[in-house]
């Protein structure tokens, strides 16, 4: 550094060194920022995978039906069967 000060072009060289140091700091800061962002994204992806797995594990439990729902489903099935039977009878009578 002292040698640069003694040279005639020392001011130009000093500015070049300052720019280089500033650029290095900027690149390092961006590297740290991207690394932390990348870690956040990896954690979010891991959390999403755990949620999906948790949902799949409990999906069977969520499908448990109570008596009212079963009765409604049976009634709908009976109604559809009756409608089909009526349609067939109407076609045979005509």
C-alpha positions as CSV (number, residue, x, y, z in Angstrom):
1,X,0.0,0.0,0.0
2,X,2.9,2.4,0.8
3,X,4.4,1.7,-2.5
4,X,1.1,2.7,-4.2
5,X,1.1,6.0,-2.3
6,X,4.6,6.8,-3.5
7,X,3.7,6.2,-7.1
8,X,2.3,8.9,-9.3
9,X,-0.8,6.8,-10.2
10,X,-1.4,6.0,-6.5
11,X,-4.8,7.8,-6.4
12,X,-6.1,5.8,-9.4
13,X,-4.8,2.5,-8.0
14,X,-6.2,3.3,-4.5
15,X,-9.7,3.9,-6.1
16,X,-9.3,0.6,-8.0
17,X,-8.5,-1.2,-4.8
18,X,-11.5,0.4,-3.0
19,X,-13.8,-0.6,-5.9
20,X,-12.4,-4.1,-5.7
21,X,-13.0,-4.3,-1.9
22,X,-16.5,-2.9,-2.3
23,X,-17.3,-5.4,-5.0
24,X,-16.0,-8.3,-2.9
25,X,-18.1,-7.2,0.0
26,X,-21.1,-7.0,-2.2
27,X,-20.6,-10.4,-3.6
28,X,-20.0,-11.9,-0.2
29,X,-23.2,-10.2,1.1
30,X,-25.2,-11.6,-1.8
31,X,-23.7,-15.1,-1.2
32,X,-24.8,-15.0,2.4
33,X,-28.3,-13.7,1.5
34,X,-28.8,-16.4,-1.2
35,X,-27.6,-19.1,1.2
36,X,-30.1,-18.1,3.9
37,X,-32.8,-17.8,1.3
38,X,-32.0,-21.3,-0.1
39,X,-32.1,-22.7,3.5
40,X,-35.5,-21.1,4.0
41,X,-36.8,-22.7,0.8
42,X,-35.4,-26.1,1.7
43,X,-37.1,-25.8,5.1
44,X,-40.4,-24.8,3.5
45,X,-40.2,-27.8,1.1
46,X,-39.5,-30.1,4.0
47,X,-42.4,-28.7,5.9
48,X,-44.7,-29.2,2.9
49,X,-43.5,-32.9,2.5
50,X,-44.3,-33.5,6.2
51,X,-47.8,-32.0,5.8
52,X,-48.5,-34.2,2.8
53,X,-47.3,-37.3,4.6
54,X,-49.3,-36.4,7.7
55,X,-52.4,-35.9,5.6
56,X,-51.9,-39.3,3.9
57,X,-51.4,-41.1,7.3
58,X,-54.7,-39.7,8.7
59,X,-56.7,-39.9,5.5
60,X,-58.2,-43.3,6.5
61,X,-59.3,-41.8,9.8
62,X,-61.0,-38.9,8.1
63,X,-63.2,-41.3,6.0
64,X,-65.0,-42.8,9.0
65,X,-68.7,-42.4,8.5
66,X,-71.3,-41.9,11.1
67,X,-74.8,-43.5,11.0
68,X,-76.6,-40.5,9.6
69,X,-74.3,-40.4,6.5
70,X,-74.6,-44.1,5.9
71,X,-78.4,-43.9,6.1
72,X,-78.4,-41.0,3.6
73,X,-76.2,-42.9,1.2
74,X,-78.4,-46.0,1.5
75,X,-81.5,-43.8,0.9
76,X,-80.0,-42.3,-2.3
77,X,-79.1,-45.8,-3.5
78,X,-82.6,-47.0,-2.9
79,X,-84.1,-43.9,-4.7
80,X,-81.9,-44.5,-7.7
81,X,-82.8,-48.2,-7.9
82,X,-86.5,-47.3,-7.6
83,X,-86.1,-44.7,-10.4
84,X,-84.5,-47.3,-12.7
85,X,-87.2,-49.8,-11.9
86,X,-89.9,-47.3,-12.7
87,X,-88.3,-46.4,-16.0
88,X,-88.0,-50.0,-17.0
89,X,-91.7,-50.6,-16.1
90,X,-92.8,-47.5,-18.1
91,X,-90.8,-48.7,-21.2
92,X,-92.4,-52.2,-20.9
93,X,-95.9,-50.7,-20.6
94,X,-95.5,-48.4,-23.6
